[in-house]
Amino acid sequence: MTSVGATVRAALSARRGPLLRLAGWSLAEALPAALTGLLTARAVDDGFLAGRPGVGLLWLGLLAVAVLVGALGTRQAYGLLGEVVEPFRDDLLRRVVAGALAGATDGRADDAAVTRLTHQVEMVRDTWAGLMMVVRGFVFAAGAAVVGLFSLAAPVALLVAGPVLAGLLLFAAALPAMVARQREYVLAGERLGRDAIVAVAGHRDVTVSGSGDRVVGWLGGHVDVQARVERRLAVMAAARSLSLAVGGWLPVPLLLLAGPWLLRQGLGPGALLGALVYVVRGIQPALHTLFQGVAAGGLRFVVTLDRLLRTCVPPPGSEGAAVASPRDPAAPALSLRAVTFRYGPHAEPVLDGFDLTVPAGDHLAIVGASGIGKSTLAGLMAGVLRPESGSVHVSGTSTAEAGAAELAAHRVLIPQEAYVFTGTVRDNLRYLRPGLDDAAVLRAADRLGLADLLARLGGLDATLRAADLSAGERQQVALLRAWLSPAPLVILDEATCHLDPATEARLEAAFAARPGTLVVIAHRISSAARARRVLLLDGGHAHLDSHRGLLAVSAAYRELVGHWAGGGSDPAGLAGEPHGFQAGPRPGLRHDVGQVVADRSG
């Protein structure tokens, strides 16, 4: 889990340039705070009390110039704030979306993700901006006031420093309790948002069943809990008030009480007035802003950001490029061992104790009746779905232990509904391999026979919009993207279903010739005929052999072939060896209920 501190440090480190410029303009903004007391003291002691009002006005005129410089610094500082805050917000949005998508693909629906995306991210953005301005203001304003106090007289600065440090220590001691109360508040709000979504989504069922009062009471309980948490949070305001009283107000009576002694030590009346100005106009507002900002926005920032980081994942590239674990050259491209999967704890298993080995370089077609579990098996192979029990390994890497980036280095999955996003053709095609040059993209398009498609789309610089493409065009874009992927394993889950048979044959032949392993969830029987091996899913049974072998031994396969071909068990010579099938010993097969084990015989 990424800590709040590490995330903040990374965000600040990534924006060093804007931060340095912000610090520079903050120095300009702090100029009036540094000079107000000193110039006031000079105006009084050397000007008005000395009978030289012109000198006094000159010192005050210098103070007016300092105020103008400070105003310019404030203007520039607020302008630079967006350069630091907005990239941090964008990073959080990517994390929230990535976390929600990762949870959805793992079967973990999360209604609270809506609250995080629409409320908590904006809260973090706003409080991050406020916290930066508060801390920046305190550091520069209080620092300037302290420097000014020492410029007047060291005893005055030491007299003020004691209460200020005491106030800061009191506030720091109360922070843990404040954080705990703020965390309760955030969690209560998240629960209320999640359950409110459930209630609104089911309002028709609630109305029909007459359960309105019960649901109102249920949500009302959450509202009451949140109200209690807010009251406890408000109690912590007393700690802030006490800290401010000690650090911000106590120095004033101390200076007044010590005034006669300070005057006897040679401190002028103007210097004493300047010290009071530094306290009242510098230190006291800076402390008030710090305590108020940290206790309100700062606590919300820490607690809410911690909550976001616990439920989100880092965006791609935020923690360095993920490096795929070295592939074991002896490991099969795919290995499923005793895999059981079901959609829900009480549902019938789609796969039960399923075993399958796909050697590197194999070309496997998976066939079966609609709804038999072919796409489920593809999802398990790709690591998009996690088995209830058993293990799935891709190139020797466990899909349960590998991260998304690592899995992407080993395999690419193209589903039936191909994904195309709004962007250039180039960005869509290089999505899985960003560093690829244009020449390599165009060579791949020629190899797959898609050069005409690229020309029709307007070339690599043209902008694609998914709604403007046909389903077949989207599939061809996704297939070319998969071809360009560095992953050695390609899984096509009916990825050519919107293409005509000739185009499908051309593309499958190209993928079969691509270095690596190809698994095809067959949409037509011709895909099975072209494959080296065919896996037939038949209810509780599974059979693995060549197309020709299955025709010879499996009545279910012959029936499926006849159904696909519109009649007949061996359409147009499909019983012959498929194109590209190398003659030689066929893998032996032992098949039990829900099991497929292929043993290489040499």
N, C-alpha and C positions, 0 to 999 in steps of 0.2 A: 504494500500500500504506500502510495506517495504521501509524504507528510506535508502539512501546511507550510512549514518552514522551508522545506526543499523546493516546493512549488513557487513560493514567493521569491526565494533567492534566484531560481532559474528565470523567473519573469523579469526581475530587476537586471540580471546579468545580460539578458537578451536585448535590453533597451538602454545600454550604457550611454550611448550618444545623447538621446533625449534627456536622460537623468543628469548628465553633466551640464547640459544647457539649462535645465531646470534649476540646478544648484547655483549656477552663475546668476540667473535672474533673481533667485531667492536672496542672494547677498545684496543685490540692488534693492530689493523690496525691504530688507531689514535695515537699510541705512537710516531711515527716520528713527527706528527703535534704538539704534546705537547712539544717535546724536541728540535725541530730544532732551534728555536730562542734562547732558554736558552743555549744549548750547543755551538751554534755559538758565543754567547756573551762571554762565558767562554773561548772559544778557542782564541778569539781576545784579550780580556782584560787581562786574566791571562796567556796567552801563547805568541802569536806572538808580541803584543805590549809591553809585559813585557820582551822581549828578550829570551823567553823560547819556541822555536818552538816545542820541544818534547812534552811539556805539551799541546800546541795547537793541535798537531796531535793526542794526546791521546783523547782529547775531541771530535775531529772529528771522531776518530775511534769508540767511543761510539755512535755517531750519525749514523755511518754505521750499527752498530749492531741493533739499533732501526729501521732502514729502513728495514733490513732483517726480523725482527719480524713483522713489518707492512705488508710486502709482504705476509708472511705466513697468517696473519689475513685476508688479502684481498682474498687470495685463498680459505680459509675455508668459508668466508662469502658468496662468490658466490656459493659455493657448497650447503650451507644451504638454499639459496634463493628458490630453486626448491621445498623444503619441505613445504614452506609457500605458494608459488604461485600456484603450480599445483592443490592442492586440491580445491583452490578457483575457478580455471577455471573449474574443473570437476563439482563443485556445480552449476556454472552458466549454463553449458551445460545441466544439468538435468532440471534446471528451464526453459530454452528455449524450450526444447523438451516437457516438461509437459505443458507449456503454449500453445504451438502450438497444441498439442493433445486435450487439453481442449477446445480451440477455435473451432477446427474442429468438435468435437462431439456436440458442441452447435450450429453448422451451421455457424460459423464465420471463413471463410477461410481467411488466412493471408499470402499473398505472401511475405511480408517483413520479415517473420520468417526466410527465407533463408539467407537474409542479416544479420540478427542478429546472426544466427548460424555460418556462415562462415566468417563473417567479424567483427562484433561488439564484440563477445565473445573473439576473438583473440586480438582485440584492447585493451579490458579491461585487459586481461592477461598480454600483453606486457607493458601497461602503469602502471599496478599495480606493476609489478616487477621493472620497472624503478623508479616509485614513492617511493617505499620502499628503494631502494638504494640511491636515492637523499636525502630523508629526513634523513635516517640513516647517510649518509655521512655528511650532514650539521650539524646535532646535535653533532656528535662525533668530526668532524674536527673543527668546529667553537668553540665548548666547549673546546677542547684541546688547541686551540689558545688563547682563553680568559684566561684559567688557566695559560698558559705560560706567557702571558702579565702581569698578576698579580704577577707571580713569579719574573719578572724583576723589575717592579715598578708600584705601584697602579696608580700614575698620568698618566702614559702611557696608562694603560688599560682604564681609564676613558676617556682619550682623543680620543681613538679609538671607544669606545662604543657608543658615541653620534651619529656620522654619520651612524654607522651600524644600530642602532635602527630606525633612520630616514628613511633609505633606506627600511627597512622591513615594516614600516608603510605605505610608499608610495605604495609599492607593494600590500599590503593588501587592500588598498583603491581602487586599480584598478582591483582587482579580480572579483567583481560582473560583471563589464562590460565584462571582459574576458570570464566568464562563459556563459553570454548571447550570445556572438559571437560564442562560441564553440557549444552551443546548436543549434543555427541556422545551423551551419555546419553539425552536425550529422543528423538533420532532413532533410536537403537538400539532403544529401547522401542517406538516407533511401528512400526518395521519388523517387530519380533517380533510385535506385536499384529495387524498386517495379515496377515502370512503364517500366523499361527496360525488366523485366521478362515478363510483359504483351505483350510488342511489339514483343519480340523474339518468344513467344508462338504462336502469331497470324501472323507470318511472311507470311505464305501461303495465308491467307485471304487478307493481306495487298498487296501482290504481285498481286493477281488475281483482286482486286478491283482498282488497280492503285493508291493506297493511300500512296505510299512510301514517297513522298515529305512531305505530311502532317504529317506522323508519325515522320519523321526525324526532322521536325520543332518542333513538340511537345516535343520530347526528347531533342532537342537542347535548348529549353526554360529552361528545368530543368538544363542542363549543364551550361547555362548562369547564372542562379540563384546561383548555387553552386560556380561559379567563383567569383561572386560579394561577396558572403559570405566569401570566402577565402581571398579576398582583404581586407575586413573589419577586418578579423581576423589578417592579417599581420600588420595592423595599430597599433594593441595593442603591437607590439614589441617595439614601442617607450616608452611605460610605463615601460617595463622591463629594457630598456637601461638607463632611468633616475634613476630608483631605484638602479641599479648596480653602476651608476656613484656616487651617493650619499653615498651608503653604502660600496662600495668596493674600489673606487678610491679616494674619498675625504680624508680618513684618511692619505694617503701618503703625500700630501702637508702639511697637518696639522702637522704631525710629523716632517717634514723637517723644517717648519717655527718655530716650538716650540723647535727644536734641541738645539740652543744656550742656551735657558733658562733651558732645561733639563740637559745639561752638567754642567751649573753653579750650579744646584741643586745636583750635585754629580753623575749623571748618566754617566757611561763610554761610550766611542764611540762604544764599542762592544755591549753594552746593547741597544743603539739606533739602531745599525744595526740589532740586534736580533728582536727588535720590528717591524722594517720594514719587516723582513723575515716573522714574524707571520702574518702581514697584507697581504703581496704580495703572500706568499706561502700557507697561511692557510685560512684567512677570505675571501679574495677576490675570490679565486676559489670556496670556499664553497657557497658563495652568488650567484656567477654566475651559478653554477650547480643547486642550489635551484630555482632561478628565472626561468632559462631555463626549468628545469624539471617540475615545477609546472605549468608554463604558457603553456607548450606544452603537455606533457604527463599527468600531473595532471588534467588539465581541460578536456582533452579527457576522462580520467578515470571517473571523476565525472559525466559528462554529459551523456556519453555512458552507464555507469552503471545505472544511473537514468532511462534512456530510457528502458533498459532491464528489470528493476524491475517493471516498469509500465505495461509491456506487458507479463510478465512471472508469474509463480506461484511458491511458495516455494516447494522444493523437499520433498518427504515424510520423516517425522521425523526431518526436519530442525527446526521446531518451536515447538517441543514436539509432543508427540503422540496425534492425534486427538481423542477426547472422544465423543462417540455418545451420543446424547441427550437421556435421559431416555425414554424408550418405555412406552406408556400408555397401560396398560393391557386391557383396554376396547376398545382401538382403533382397527379398522380393519387392516388387513395386507396391504390392498391396498384400496385407495379411490380416484376416479376420479370424479370431479364435473365440469360440463359444459365445458368440454375440447374441444377446437377447434384447429385443426392443419392442416396446408397446407405447401407444399414445394414451397414457393415463394408467393409473394403478390398477384399475379393474377391467381394462380392455384386454381383448385377446391379443397375444403377441403377434406382431407382424413377422418377426424373425425369432426363432427359439433355438438356442444352442448352435448358431450358424457358423460354419467354418468355410473359409475360402482362401486360396493362395493364388495370386496373380504374379507370375514371374516378370522380371524386368524385360521390356521389349515385347510383351505379349499384346495381342489385339483381341479383346474379349467383347462379345456382344451379350447383353442381358435381355431376355425376352420373357413374356408372360402375359396373362390376361390383364386387362385394365383393373387397377386397384389391388394388384397382387402384392405390391411392395417394392417395385423396381426403383421408383424415385426415392423411397425411404432408404433402400440399400445404397443408392448413389450418395445421399446425404451423409450416411454413416461412413462411407469410403472417404469422403472429402473432409470429414471432421465437422461438418455443419450440424449434424445430430450426434448426440452422445448415447452410447448403448446403456441399457439398464444394467447389464453385466457383460463380461467378456472384454476383449481388447481389439482395437483396430490400429494397425501400424502402416504408415506410408513411408516407403524407403527406409524402414527400420525405426522410424520416429513415431512415438505414440501420439495419436491425435488428441488424447485426453490431457497430455502434458505439454504439448506444443502450443505456442501462441499463434495468433492469426497470421502474423508476418512470417513466422517460420513455416507454417503450413503452406502459405502462398508460394514459398520457394520450392516446395515439393510437388504440389498439385494445383491444377486449375479446373474448376467446375463451370460448365456452361449449362444453365437450366433451359427449360422450354421457353420461358418468357425472358428473352435476352435483355440485358441491362444496357441502355445507352443514355448518357447524360447530356445535358445542354453544354456544349463546348465545341471546340474545333474537332475536325475529324482526326487530326494528329493526336490531340489529348485523349480522345476515346480509344485510339488504337494503341497508344503507348502507356495506357493506364497501369498495366502490370509490369512495364519495363521502361521507366521514364527516360533513361539515358540513351535510348536507341536512336540512331540517326535516320534521316528521311530515306536515304538510299536503301537501307535494310527493310524499311516498311514497304517501300514500293516493290522491292524484289519479292517479298512475301506475298504481296497482293497479286503479282504476276504468277507466282507458283500456285496459288489457290484459284487462279482464274477470276480474280475480283478486281482487276485493273479497271474494267468498264464501270463497276459499281463506284469506285473512287472518283472516276471522271464524272459520272452522273451526279454524285453528291457535291461536286465542285472542287475537288482536290483536297489536299491535307489541311489547307488554311480555311476551308469552308466551315461554317458553324452548323453543327447538328442540333436538331431538336427532336426528341423522341417522338413527339406527336406528329411530326412531318414525315416519318418513315413508316413504311409498311412493316408488318411483322417479319416478313422474309428478309427485308433489308436490315432490320435490327439484328436478326440472327446472323447474317453474314458479317456484319461489323463485329459482333461478339466473337464469332469463330476466328476471324483474322486476329483479333486481340489475343485469343487463346493460343493461336499458332505462334505469336510473337513472345509469349510468356516464356521465361526461363525454366518453368516447372517441367520436369521430365514426364509427369503423369497427367494425362488429359482425360477428363470424365465428361462425356457429352450426354446429358439427360434429355433425350428427344430434342436435341438442339437444332435439328434440321427439319422439324415437323412442318414448317411453313414453306419449305422449299420443294421444287419439283424433283422427281426422282433422278433426273440427269445431273442437276446441280448437287444434290445430296451425294450421289455416287462420286462425283469429282472431288468434293470436299473431304469425304471419308477416305478416299484413296490418298489424298494429300496428307491427311493426318496419320494414316497408317504408315506412310513413308517417312514421317517426321521422326527423328531420333527420340526414343522413349517408349512409353507404354500408353495404349489407347483402350479406354473402356467406353462402350457405346450402349446407352439404353435405347434399344431399337424401336423405331417408329414404323419401319417397314421390314418385311422379311428379307429384303435384299441386303439390309445392313448385317443381318445374321449370316447370310450367305458369303459376305465379303470377309467376315471375321475369321481369325484362326481358330478360336474356340467360342462356344456358345453356352451360356448358362441359362437354363430354363427354370423359372420359378413356377411351381405347379402346386399351389395350396401348401400343404404341409411337406411337400417333397421338393427337391431340387435336383437337377440333372446337369452334368457338365460334360461336354464332348464337342466334337466338330459339328458343323451343320449336317454333313453327310452321316456322321455317326448317330446323331439324334434322330434323323429321319429313319434310320434302320432300327433303333431300339425303343423309341418313345412314341406311343400312340397319341399322347397329348401334344407332342411337338408336331406330328403330322397333321393333327386336327387344326392346330394353330396356323401352320403354314397354309393349309387349305382355306382357312378363314381369311387370312391376309390376301391370298391370291384370288379369292372369289370362287373357290371350288377347285378340287383336285389336290392331291397330296404332294405332288412334285411339279410345280409350275415351271415350264420352260427350262427344264434341265437344271434347276436349282439343286437337285440332289447330287450333282457332281461336285468335285472339289472346288471350293470358292477361290476366286482370283487371289493369287498371292499365297495360297496355302502350300506350305512345304511338305512334301511327302516324307514319311518317316513314321516311327512308332508313335501312336497316339497316346496321350496321357491316360494312365489307368484311372478308374473312377470308383470310389465307394460312396454311395449316397444313402443316407438315412433320413428320417423325418427331420426336416429343418437343417440338414447338414450337407455340406459339399466338401469333399477332400480330394484334391488332385495330387497324385504321386507321379513325379517324373520318372520315366523308365529308362532314360538314357539319352 
